[in-house]
Structures are given as C-alpha cells and as structure tokens.
Amino acid sequence: MNLPAQHPQRVVLHNEVHARPPEAMQAPQSISRVVMVCDAQQRQASRAHLARLLRDHHLPLPDEDATHLRLDVGGFRIRWELHTEFVTWTFIHGRPAATLDMRDPQTALREVPRAWLAGLPGQAVACLHLWILPSGASDTDALVRALLQEETLVASTVADGFGELYTDFAIHADGFSRMLLLTGGMTPRRLGRLVQRLLEIETYRMAALLGLPAARDVAAVLASAERELAELAELIRSATRADEPMLLDRLTRLAGQVESQHATTHSRLSASAAYFELVDRRIQDIAESRLAGMQTVREFMDRRLSPARSTCAWAARRQDALSQRVSRISNLLRTRVEIEQQQSSQELLTAMNRRQGMQLKLQSTVEGLSVAAITYYMVGLVSYLAKAAQPWGWPLSPETSAAIAIPVVALWVWRAMRRLHRDLGRGTDSH
C-alpha cells in the first residue's frame, strides 16, 4: 500500500509504550542499582562511560540516540537508562546458589570493575542492593536479621501473595540500601515486572525528595517576603501622594524577588510532585498485603514520606499565593496612582482653560488698542496730507479732514482685523 506522509516522530512515539521493558527473571538473582543525578553534559558523559566498559569487553557500542541499553557483560548483566534528570545503572548477577554468605553477602557489583564504577558521571542520589531468592531456600528470619536493621524493618507480601518483600529503607555501611525478595510460584515475566517496580519505588522516592531542600529554602525567603508585603500593605493605607513612588518602587522590587524565586524552584517542586505520584502508583502496582506484626511499604511511606511531600506541596502553594497577593497589591497601588494622575490632569486642563479664557480677553483688549493705535497713526497721515493739499485747493482744514477720517479709518481697520482673524482660523482648521 502507498501510505500517506508519515509524521517524523511517529515511530518514536509509537515505541514509547515499549520503552524500558521489564526483563524476565528467575530466582536466585542479585541486583544493584545506582541512580546518578546528571546535567546535560554528564548525561552525554554517561554514554561515553558506558562505551568505555563495552569497548573493554569487545561489545558493540551504544547508538548516539539510544536512551536505554541492556547487555550481558560476561560475569554480569548491565542495564543503562537515560532519564530526564538522572541516569540509572542496574547491574544483575545470577546467583549460583540459593543461599547468601551472612558475613559477606555477595552483590551484583562483585564482578563490576571498581575503578570504572567509581567514575560514573554525576552524583549518586540512590543506591540499592536487591536479592531475589526462592521462598524456603533458607532461614528467612536469620537472613532478614543479617541483611536488614530490625528497628526500621518493613515487610509485606507482594504480587497478590506470591512473594515476600523485606527492607529497612536505611543506608548501610557500604552506602547502599537493601531489599530482600522471596518468591514462590511467580512467572519470570511477572517477577521481572515486580522487580522493576521495586527498583522504581526507591528511584522515584529519592528523586521526589530532591525538592525538599528547595522547599525549605523557599520557606525562609517567603517568610521574609510575606512580612515585607504586610508592611507595604499597611503603609499603602495611609500613604500620601508623595509616598507613592517610593512604595511602588519597593513593591516592584519585592515582586521581582518573588518571581525570581518562583522561577528558580517551580520546576523542581513540580518534578517532585510528579515523582511522588509515581511512587504511589508503583506501590499500588506491587499489590502488597500485610504480614503479621509488620508495617507495609505503603504504611511506611504514608507516615515517613507524607511530611516531606506536604512540605513541597505547601511551598508550591505558598509561592503561588504570595505571587498573586503581590500582583493584587501592585495593581491596587498602580490604580491609585493612575486615578491621582487623572485628577491632576483634569485640574491641569481646567487651569489651562482658565488661562486660555484670560488670554482671549487680553487679546480682545489688545486688539481694541491696536485698532485705536492704527487709526491714530493713519488719521495723522490724513492730517498731513490735507495740510499739504491746501495750497492746491483742498477746501477743508487739516483738523476737519482728520475728524472726518477718524470713523472711516477706524471702521476699515476693524474690518481688516476681523478678516485677518477669519483667515487665520480657516488655516488652523485645515491643519
């Protein structure tokens, strides 16, 4: 078939549902996961770091656009996954026996080159050892006491009763937290899905908690900003017109500070909220139920993780609320300033109208004086003409001639001034 034009991202988007699929597993297994928080440069460096390990083992190198890779590297299997904020390195080692040495429990990192492991790009935010054993393979109580701290022990049945999970959510002497999973009658694919969800619980739990330091920092900044905002709101109530520019400047600076803090932490707090939701979903997915006398993973998370979660959510809400309050008070002050400016403009226009009326009256007076002055000079000229014309027979005396010319000249000058005003008015209207 001749298909229509395809979207350039169609294949990538279609395969997103198959990204990072779980790996079918069988007990016994030991798994170690290291989660490295990375910036953009370190994310690229992690690809080169993986290539270095594969090159040493004569294996094909990862593609430039690959975001996850799963390979068998001789004595262990490695799973590399590139996420938005972090890179996960998962090492898997099949156990030759169903028992563990209590004095030195072997982990999946036993075969990983130490120097290469220490050089992983980024900063480790989560490190976890997970042992998967078949149910009844050894003394469960002794194994749990050897691996985990009894004071913070958490245990439950998972996968609808087909497995038992034990953990203490503690960092042990080697820098790793630990989980023990006992399986019974679980298919390899279901076991692989369960293991992936357990690893993601620890990964997303720590990723979610990255927002807690930011939330605590926000609390200190917001407390100071809220006090200043309350002070400004009180000053605005009794402020005079002379105080308003200073108050508006302080309020603008406070708004800039709040928005800068919001822009800095909003992304981190939003990401934490998303990770907390993922933790909830993964805990729901493991389908756990209570073991007698033990607290479940959900109960532990609800009691220990909820305060941090509430702190992050409260910081985000408090930021939004403060930003809105600053905006409202800024708008209120600006409205007040604009109203006063409009009143000042109205008073200025009224004063200008009064001055214009006075100017018109003064102009009329000046025009009357101008008519009288021009008439006086022109009548004087008539008097001189009459005096000069008497030798040629002009019958009237200069004084009589001037008296007769006064109304004629005055009327002519007045009409000329009116005509000049009309012409100037037409010119102004045309422009």
One Martini backbone bead per residue (centre of mass of N, CA, C, O) as a GRO file, in nm:
protein
  431
    1MET     BB    1   0.099   0.034   0.018
    2ASN     BB    2   0.024   0.380  -0.009
    3LEU     BB    3   0.122   0.591   0.216
    4PRO     BB    4   0.106   0.850   0.383
    5ALA     BB    5   0.241   1.092   0.533
    6GLN     BB    6   0.475   1.090   0.788
    7HIS     BB    7   0.553   1.138   1.094
    8PRO     BB    8   0.869   1.184   1.224
    9GLN     BB    9   0.761   1.066   1.531
   10ARG     BB   10   0.598   0.800   1.515
   11VAL     BB   11   0.792   0.570   1.604
   12VAL     BB   12   0.877   0.691   1.873
   13LEU     BB   13   0.589   0.715   1.992
   14HIS     BB   14   0.506   0.418   1.960
   15ASN     BB   15   0.767   0.302   2.132
   16GLU     BB   16   0.710   0.418   2.419
   17VAL     BB   17   0.550   0.163   2.534
   18HIS     BB   18   0.846  -0.005   2.502
   19ALA     BB   19   1.002   0.136   2.703
   20ARG     BB   20   1.169  -0.013   2.937
   21PRO     BB   21   1.148  -0.314   2.970
   22PRO     BB   22   1.105  -0.584   3.134
   23GLU     BB   23   1.282  -0.852   3.284
   24ALA     BB   24   1.313  -1.169   3.281
   25MET     BB   25   1.302  -1.376   3.585
   26GLN     BB   26   1.503  -1.575   3.818
   27ALA     BB   27   1.555  -1.751   4.083
   28PRO     BB   28   1.847  -1.642   4.163
   29GLN     BB   29   1.926  -1.291   4.250
   30SER     BB   30   2.136  -1.000   4.194
   31ILE     BB   31   2.084  -0.644   4.257
   32SER     BB   32   2.213  -0.326   4.131
   33ARG     BB   33   2.151   0.025   4.197
   34VAL     BB   34   2.238   0.337   4.025
   35VAL     BB   35   2.167   0.686   4.084
   36MET     BB   36   2.239   0.962   3.862
   37VAL     BB   37   2.277   1.289   3.879
   38CYS     BB   38   2.236   1.495   3.576
   39ASP     BB   39   2.346   1.677   3.339
   40ALA     BB   40   2.387   1.723   3.010
   41GLN     BB   41   2.691   1.652   3.010
   42GLN     BB   42   2.669   1.390   3.189
   43ARG     BB   43   2.485   1.232   3.003
   44GLN     BB   44   2.696   1.206   2.778
   45ALA     BB   45   2.919   1.081   2.958
   46SER     BB   46   2.765   0.814   3.016
   47ARG     BB   47   2.788   0.702   2.731
   48ALA     BB   48   3.099   0.694   2.728
   49HIS     BB   49   3.127   0.513   2.978
   50LEU     BB   50   2.984   0.271   2.859
   51ALA     BB   51   3.168   0.238   2.609
   52ARG     BB   52   3.420   0.164   2.772
   53LEU     BB   53   3.315  -0.105   2.882
   54LEU     BB   54   3.245  -0.237   2.607
   55ARG     BB   55   3.528  -0.216   2.483
   56ASP     BB   56   3.669  -0.402   2.698
   57HIS     BB   57   3.448  -0.645   2.597
   58HIS     BB   58   3.387  -0.644   2.290
   59LEU     BB   59   3.136  -0.450   2.238
   60PRO     BB   60   2.887  -0.287   2.125
   61LEU     BB   61   2.799   0.028   2.076
   62PRO     BB   62   2.607   0.280   2.137
   63ASP     BB   63   2.390   0.481   2.028
   64GLU     BB   64   2.341   0.821   2.005
   65ASP     BB   65   2.001   0.784   2.059
   66ALA     BB   66   2.014   0.621   2.305
   67THR     BB   67   1.826   0.552   2.629
   68HIS     BB   68   1.870   0.231   2.627
   69LEU     BB   69   2.044  -0.064   2.776
   70ARG     BB   70   2.103  -0.428   2.725
   71LEU     BB   71   2.371  -0.635   2.866
   72ASP     BB   72   2.616  -0.883   2.841
   73VAL     BB   73   2.919  -0.882   3.071
   74GLY     BB   74   2.966  -1.178   3.146
   75GLY     BB   75   2.939  -1.170   3.491
   76PHE     BB   76   2.718  -0.954   3.392
   77ARG     BB   77   2.443  -0.738   3.385
   78ILE     BB   78   2.338  -0.444   3.201
   79ARG     BB   79   2.144  -0.136   3.276
   80TRP     BB   80   2.080   0.148   3.073
   81GLU     BB   81   1.927   0.473   3.172
   82LEU     BB   82   1.782   0.765   3.025
   83HIS     BB   83   1.684   1.048   3.183
   84THR     BB   84   1.605   1.367   3.250
   85GLU     BB   85   1.781   1.381   3.548
   86PHE     BB   86   1.883   1.079   3.518
   87VAL     BB   87   2.091   0.784   3.572
   88THR     BB   88   2.064   0.433   3.530
   89TRP     BB   89   2.232   0.158   3.703
   90THR     BB   90   2.200  -0.192   3.628
   91PHE     BB   91   2.296  -0.485   3.812
   92ILE     BB   92   2.319  -0.837   3.715
   93HIS     BB   93   2.325  -1.152   3.914
   94GLY     BB   94   2.351  -1.483   3.908
   95ARG     BB   95   2.293  -1.725   4.136
   96PRO     BB   96   2.431  -2.038   4.217
   97ALA     BB   97   2.268  -1.998   4.484
   98ALA     BB   98   2.019  -1.977   4.757
   99THR     BB   99   2.250  -1.852   4.922
  100LEU     BB  100   2.403  -1.654   5.182
  101ASP     BB  101   2.660  -1.471   5.307
  102MET     BB  102   2.635  -1.320   5.609
  103ARG     BB  103   2.922  -1.181   5.622
  104ASP     BB  104   2.925  -1.163   5.275
  105PRO     BB  105   2.716  -1.036   5.075
  106GLN     BB  106   2.656  -1.080   4.757
  107THR     BB  107   2.679  -0.879   4.473
  108ALA     BB  108   2.651  -0.742   4.151
  109LEU     BB  109   2.938  -0.577   4.196
  110ARG     BB  110   3.165  -0.798   4.203
  111GLU     BB  111   3.228  -0.779   3.868
  112VAL     BB  112   3.275  -0.481   3.879
  113PRO     BB  113   3.469  -0.236   3.804
  114ARG     BB  114   3.583  -0.015   4.031
  115ALA     BB  115   3.690   0.228   3.869
  116TRP     BB  116   3.444   0.253   3.684
  117LEU     BB  117   3.228   0.292   3.906
  118ALA     BB  118   3.361   0.554   4.037
  119GLY     BB  119   3.325   0.715   3.736
  120LEU     BB  120   3.045   0.799   3.743
  121PRO     BB  121   2.848   1.027   3.627
  122GLY     BB  122   2.779   1.236   3.879
  123GLN     BB  123   2.528   1.193   4.142
  124ALA     BB  124   2.437   1.003   4.401
  125VAL     BB  125   2.087   0.930   4.512
  126ALA     BB  126   2.081   0.606   4.456
  127CYS     BB  127   2.131   0.288   4.641
  128LEU     BB  128   2.077  -0.067   4.552
  129HIS     BB  129   2.007  -0.381   4.702
  130LEU     BB  130   1.886  -0.693   4.542
  131TRP     BB  131   1.740  -0.992   4.659
  132ILE     BB  132   1.661  -1.307   4.497
  133LEU     BB  133   1.457  -1.564   4.641
  134PRO     BB  134   1.342  -1.852   4.716
  135SER     BB  135   1.120  -1.994   4.889
  136GLY     BB  136   1.274  -2.180   5.148
  137ALA     BB  137   1.599  -2.164   5.111
  138SER     BB  138   1.598  -2.032   5.403
  139ASP     BB  139   1.635  -1.859   5.684
  140THR     BB  140   1.453  -1.585   5.707
  141ASP     BB  141   1.519  -1.452   5.979
  142ALA     BB  142   1.829  -1.465   5.955
  143LEU     BB  143   1.847  -1.308   5.689
  144VAL     BB  144   1.714  -1.047   5.784
  145ARG     BB  145   1.907  -0.987   6.024
  146ALA     BB  146   2.169  -0.973   5.841
  147LEU     BB  147   2.065  -0.741   5.630
  148LEU     BB  148   1.877  -0.590   5.842
  149GLN     BB  149   1.707  -0.352   6.029
  150GLU     BB  150   1.488  -0.401   6.286
  151GLU     BB  151   1.381  -0.108   6.360
  152THR     BB  152   1.302  -0.052   6.024
  153LEU     BB  153   1.121  -0.277   5.943
  154VAL     BB  154   0.982  -0.390   5.627
  155ALA     BB  155   0.679  -0.587   5.547
  156SER     BB  156   0.541  -0.792   5.271
  157THR     BB  157   0.318  -0.896   5.055
  158VAL     BB  158   0.338  -0.977   4.705
  159ALA     BB  159   0.177  -1.047   4.429
  160ASP     BB  160  -0.072  -1.173   4.570
  161GLY     BB  161   0.129  -1.369   4.763
  162PHE     BB  162   0.400  -1.463   4.578
  163GLY     BB  163   0.554  -1.266   4.785
  164GLU     BB  164   0.838  -1.134   4.980
  165LEU     BB  165   0.910  -0.824   5.149
  166TYR     BB  166   1.230  -0.675   5.253
  167THR     BB  167   1.301  -0.372   5.446
  168ASP     BB  168   1.462  -0.044   5.582
  169PHE     BB  169   1.541   0.228   5.450
  170ALA     BB  170   1.864   0.204   5.464
  171ILE     BB  171   2.198   0.301   5.509
  172HIS     BB  172   2.476   0.132   5.475
  173ALA     BB  173   2.815   0.092   5.494
  174ASP     BB  174   2.827   0.081   5.159
  175GLY     BB  175   2.582   0.299   5.066
  176PHE     BB  176   2.340   0.095   5.072
  177SER     BB  177   2.044  -0.024   5.018
  178ARG     BB  178   1.786  -0.281   5.107
  179MET     BB  179   1.653  -0.589   4.953
  180LEU     BB  180   1.413  -0.865   5.002
  181LEU     BB  181   1.311  -1.135   4.779
  182LEU     BB  182   1.051  -1.375   4.802
  183THR     BB  183   0.969  -1.645   4.593
  184GLY     BB  184   0.650  -1.807   4.464
  185GLY     BB  185   0.516  -1.902   4.170
  186MET     BB  186   0.653  -1.704   3.964
  187THR     BB  187   0.678  -1.563   3.684
  188PRO     BB  188   0.926  -1.417   3.508
  189ARG     BB  189   0.765  -1.167   3.411
  190ARG     BB  190   0.643  -1.088   3.683
  191LEU     BB  191   0.909  -1.059   3.830
  192GLY     BB  192   1.021  -0.835   3.649
  193ARG     BB  193   0.800  -0.628   3.716
  194LEU     BB  194   0.841  -0.622   4.021
  195VAL     BB  195   1.137  -0.532   4.023
  196GLN     BB  196   1.100  -0.268   3.871
  197ARG     BB  197   0.908  -0.139   4.085
  198LEU     BB  198   1.104  -0.149   4.322
  199LEU     BB  199   1.323   0.028   4.194
  200GLU     BB  200   1.134   0.274   4.142
  201ILE     BB  201   1.063   0.345   4.428
  202GLU     BB  202   1.350   0.431   4.509
  203THR     BB  203   1.404   0.632   4.283
  204TYR     BB  204   1.148   0.821   4.316
  205ARG     BB  205   1.183   0.889   4.611
  206MET     BB  206   1.453   1.045   4.578
  207ALA     BB  207   1.361   1.239   4.355
  208ALA     BB  208   1.136   1.374   4.523
  209LEU     BB  209   1.336   1.476   4.761
  210LEU     BB  210   1.484   1.707   4.599
  211GLY     BB  211   1.257   1.929   4.684
  212LEU     BB  212   1.306   1.982   4.991
  213PRO     BB  213   1.536   2.195   5.002
  214ALA     BB  214   1.379   2.401   4.832
  215ALA     BB  215   1.138   2.430   5.027
  216ARG     BB  216   1.306   2.536   5.268
  217ASP     BB  217   1.419   2.785   5.126
  218VAL     BB  218   1.146   2.912   5.057
  219ALA     BB  219   1.044   2.962   5.343
  220ALA     BB  220   1.247   3.186   5.419
  221VAL     BB  221   1.180   3.383   5.186
  222LEU     BB  222   0.869   3.405   5.231
  223ALA     BB  223   0.867   3.520   5.514
  224SER     BB  224   1.002   3.788   5.439
  225ALA     BB  225   0.804   3.871   5.209
  226GLU     BB  226   0.544   3.875   5.383
  227ARG     BB  227   0.632   4.097   5.578
  228GLU     BB  228   0.676   4.316   5.363
  229LEU     BB  229   0.391   4.310   5.245
  230ALA     BB  230   0.242   4.389   5.504
  231GLU     BB  231   0.385   4.662   5.534
  232LEU     BB  232   0.297   4.783   5.262
  233ALA     BB  233  -0.009   4.761   5.304
  234GLU     BB  234  -0.011   4.958   5.546
  235LEU     BB  235   0.122   5.205   5.402
  236ILE     BB  236  -0.091   5.242   5.174
  237ARG     BB  237  -0.330   5.338   5.351
  238SER     BB  238  -0.145   5.615   5.456
  239ALA     BB  239  -0.059   5.731   5.196
  240THR     BB  240   0.079   5.965   5.006
  241ARG     BB  241   0.167   6.103   4.714
  242ALA     BB  242   0.476   6.114   4.792
  243ASP     BB  243   0.494   5.792   4.872
  244GLU     BB  244   0.425   5.619   4.616
  245PRO     BB  245   0.694   5.580   4.459
  246MET     BB  246   0.836   5.423   4.687
  247LEU     BB  247   0.627   5.192   4.712
  248LEU     BB  248   0.642   5.099   4.418
  249ASP     BB  249   0.940   5.022   4.424
  250ARG     BB  250   0.925   4.808   4.652
  251LEU     BB  251   0.710   4.631   4.515
  252THR     BB  252   0.874   4.566   4.260
  253ARG     BB  253   1.109   4.428   4.404
  254LEU     BB  254   0.941   4.208   4.539
  255ALA     BB  255   0.826   4.083   4.281
  256GLY     BB  256   1.102   4.003   4.164
  257GLN     BB  257   1.183   3.812   4.394
  258VAL     BB  258   0.944   3.616   4.380
  259GLU     BB  259   0.971   3.538   4.076
  260SER     BB  260   1.258   3.430   4.094
  261GLN     BB  261   1.201   3.205   4.298
  262HIS     BB  262   0.980   3.065   4.134
  263ALA     BB  263   1.157   3.001   3.882
  264THR     BB  264   1.373   2.828   4.039
  265THR     BB  265   1.151   2.610   4.194
  266HIS     BB  266   0.913   2.507   4.020
  267SER     BB  267   1.036   2.267   3.870
  268ARG     BB  268   1.122   2.102   4.119
  269LEU     BB  269   0.837   2.080   4.256
  270SER     BB  270   0.692   1.952   4.014
  271ALA     BB  271   0.869   1.701   3.996
  272SER     BB  272   0.809   1.594   4.280
  273ALA     BB  273   0.507   1.553   4.240
  274ALA     BB  274   0.542   1.340   4.016
  275TYR     BB  275   0.712   1.135   4.182
  276PHE     BB  276   0.506   1.083   4.405
  277GLU     BB  277   0.297   0.955   4.214
  278LEU     BB  278   0.478   0.721   4.122
  279VAL     BB  279   0.507   0.590   4.395
  280ASP     BB  280   0.209   0.524   4.434
  281ARG     BB  281   0.181   0.343   4.183
  282ARG     BB  282   0.400   0.132   4.252
  283ILE     BB  283   0.273   0.039   4.517
  284GLN     BB  284   0.011  -0.056   4.384
  285ASP     BB  285   0.145  -0.263   4.178
  286ILE     BB  286   0.259  -0.478   4.403
  287ALA     BB  287   0.032  -0.594   4.572
  288GLU     BB  288   0.006  -0.559   4.885
  289SER     BB  289   0.029  -0.717   5.212
  290ARG     BB  290   0.006  -0.819   5.526
  291LEU     BB  291   0.222  -0.891   5.780
  292ALA     BB  292   0.252  -1.009   6.074
  293GLY     BB  293   0.352  -0.729   6.265
  294MET     BB  294   0.387  -0.549   5.997
  295GLN     BB  295   0.481  -0.298   5.797
  296THR     BB  296   0.417  -0.146   5.517
  297VAL     BB  297   0.515   0.039   5.259
  298ARG     BB  298   0.276   0.235   5.261
  299GLU     BB  299   0.284   0.305   5.561
  300PHE     BB  300   0.568   0.414   5.561
  301MET     BB  301   0.525   0.635   5.346
  302ASP     BB  302   0.290   0.784   5.479
  303ARG     BB  303   0.456   0.858   5.741
  304ARG     BB  304   0.750   0.954   5.615
  305LEU     BB  305   0.669   1.109   5.331
  306SER     BB  306   0.439   1.316   5.383
  307PRO     BB  307   0.588   1.561   5.502
  308ALA     BB  308   0.760   1.619   5.249
  309ARG     BB  309   0.526   1.643   5.055
  310SER     BB  310   0.379   1.876   5.202
  311THR     BB  311   0.610   2.078   5.187
  312CYS     BB  312   0.623   2.102   4.879
  313ALA     BB  313   0.325   2.178   4.833
  314TRP     BB  314   0.322   2.425   5.021
  315ALA     BB  315   0.540   2.589   4.876
  316ALA     BB  316   0.392   2.612   4.606
  317ARG     BB  317   0.135   2.749   4.715
  318ARG     BB  318   0.275   2.990   4.856
  319GLN     BB  319   0.398   3.110   4.606
  320ASP     BB  320   0.137   3.160   4.447
  321ALA     BB  321  -0.003   3.335   4.662
  322LEU     BB  322   0.212   3.560   4.681
  323SER     BB  323   0.209   3.642   4.385
  324GLN     BB  324  -0.090   3.731   4.387
  325ARG     BB  325  -0.070   3.943   4.612
  326VAL     BB  326   0.136   4.126   4.478
  327SER     BB  327  -0.034   4.181   4.228
  328ARG     BB  328  -0.278   4.312   4.368
  329ILE     BB  329  -0.126   4.544   4.512
  330SER     BB  330  -0.001   4.663   4.259
  331ASN     BB  331  -0.269   4.728   4.118
  332LEU     BB  332  -0.378   4.911   4.339
  333LEU     BB  333  -0.152   5.124   4.333
  334ARG     BB  334  -0.169   5.191   4.032
  335THR     BB  335  -0.462   5.285   4.038
  336ARG     BB  336  -0.417   5.516   4.234
  337VAL     BB  337  -0.211   5.669   4.063
  338GLU     BB  338  -0.390   5.703   3.810
  339ILE     BB  339  -0.615   5.866   3.944
  340GLU     BB  340  -0.435   6.101   4.033
  341GLN     BB  341  -0.337   6.169   3.748
  342GLN     BB  342  -0.617   6.237   3.637
  343GLN     BB  343  -0.675   6.465   3.836
  344SER     BB  344  -0.431   6.637   3.756
  345SER     BB  345  -0.512   6.664   3.458
  346GLN     BB  346  -0.784   6.805   3.512
  347GLU     BB  347  -0.668   7.049   3.658
  348LEU     BB  348  -0.485   7.140   3.427
  349LEU     BB  349  -0.712   7.186   3.219
  350THR     BB  350  -0.865   7.398   3.381
  351ALA     BB  351  -0.632   7.599   3.398
  352MET     BB  352  -0.597   7.628   3.092
  353ASN     BB  353  -0.881   7.741   3.039
  354ARG     BB  354  -0.850   7.992   3.210
  355ARG     BB  355  -0.603   8.107   3.060
  356GLN     BB  356  -0.739   8.119   2.783
  357GLY     BB  357  -0.961   8.321   2.862
  358MET     BB  358  -0.768   8.546   2.944
  359GLN     BB  359  -0.625   8.566   2.671
  360LEU     BB  360  -0.877   8.650   2.510
  361LYS     BB  361  -0.932   8.907   2.664
  362LEU     BB  362  -0.653   9.032   2.616
  363GLN     BB  363  -0.673   9.021   2.309
  364SER     BB  364  -0.915   9.210   2.279
  365THR     BB  365  -0.780   9.453   2.409
  366VAL     BB  366  -0.540   9.467   2.214
  367GLU     BB  367  -0.709   9.504   1.959
  368GLY     BB  368  -0.838   9.772   2.040
  369LEU     BB  369  -0.568   9.922   2.065
  370SER     BB  370  -0.476   9.868   1.777
  371VAL     BB  371  -0.701  10.022   1.634
  372ALA     BB  372  -0.642  10.296   1.766
  373ALA     BB  373  -0.346  10.321   1.676
  374ILE     BB  374  -0.385  10.295   1.369
  375THR     BB  375  -0.585  10.528   1.346
  376TYR     BB  376  -0.402  10.749   1.453
  377TYR     BB  377  -0.184  10.730   1.232
  378MET     BB  378  -0.370  10.760   0.980
  379VAL     BB  379  -0.490  11.035   1.059
  380GLY     BB  380  -0.223  11.181   1.060
  381LEU     BB  381  -0.176  11.143   0.757
  382VAL     BB  382  -0.428  11.298   0.668
  383SER     BB  383  -0.346  11.567   0.791
  384TYR     BB  384  -0.089  11.600   0.620
  385LEU     BB  385  -0.231  11.590   0.345
  386ALA     BB  386  -0.419  11.832   0.386
  387LYS     BB  387  -0.195  12.041   0.435
  388ALA     BB  388  -0.053  11.987   0.156
  389ALA     BB  389  -0.332  12.046  -0.024
  390GLN     BB  390  -0.411  12.349   0.013
  391PRO     BB  391  -0.244  12.488  -0.217
  392TRP     BB  392  -0.435  12.307  -0.432
  393GLY     BB  393  -0.749  12.339  -0.297
  394TRP     BB  394  -0.817  12.232  -0.024
  395PRO     BB  395  -1.102  12.309   0.171
  396LEU     BB  396  -0.995  12.169   0.424
  397SER     BB  397  -0.886  12.130   0.716
  398PRO     BB  398  -0.689  11.924   0.892
  399GLU     BB  399  -0.885  11.879   1.129
  400THR     BB  400  -1.137  11.811   0.962
  401SER     BB  401  -1.019  11.575   0.807
  402ALA     BB  402  -0.951  11.402   1.057
  403ALA     BB  403  -1.242  11.381   1.172
  404ILE     BB  404  -1.363  11.240   0.922
  405ALA     BB  405  -1.152  10.988   0.915
  406ILE     BB  406  -1.188  10.830   1.177
  407PRO     BB  407  -1.436  10.634   1.120
  408VAL     BB  408  -1.329  10.517   0.858
  409VAL     BB  409  -1.062  10.401   0.959
  410ALA     BB  410  -1.171  10.235   1.197
  411LEU     BB  411  -1.355  10.050   1.027
  412TRP     BB  412  -1.134   9.941   0.841
  413VAL     BB  413  -0.952   9.816   1.060
  414TRP     BB  414  -1.157   9.631   1.191
  415ARG     BB  415  -1.223   9.462   0.932
  416ALA     BB  416  -0.930   9.368   0.887
  417MET     BB  417  -0.903   9.211   1.154
  418ARG     BB  418  -1.135   9.010   1.106
  419ARG     BB  419  -1.027   8.889   0.844
  420LEU     BB  420  -0.763   8.783   0.966
  421HIS     BB  421  -0.898   8.583   1.170
  422ARG     BB  422  -1.045   8.411   0.960
  423ASP     BB  423  -0.797   8.314   0.804
  424LEU     BB  424  -0.653   8.180   1.049
  425GLY     BB  425  -0.885   7.981   1.114
  426ARG     BB  426  -0.881   7.824   0.847
  427GLY     BB  427  -0.586   7.728   0.866
  428THR     BB  428  -0.620   7.563   1.132
  429ASP     BB  429  -0.849   7.370   1.034
  430SER     BB  430  -0.693   7.238   0.796
  431HIS     BB  431  -0.471   7.112   1.005
   0.00000   0.00000   0.00000
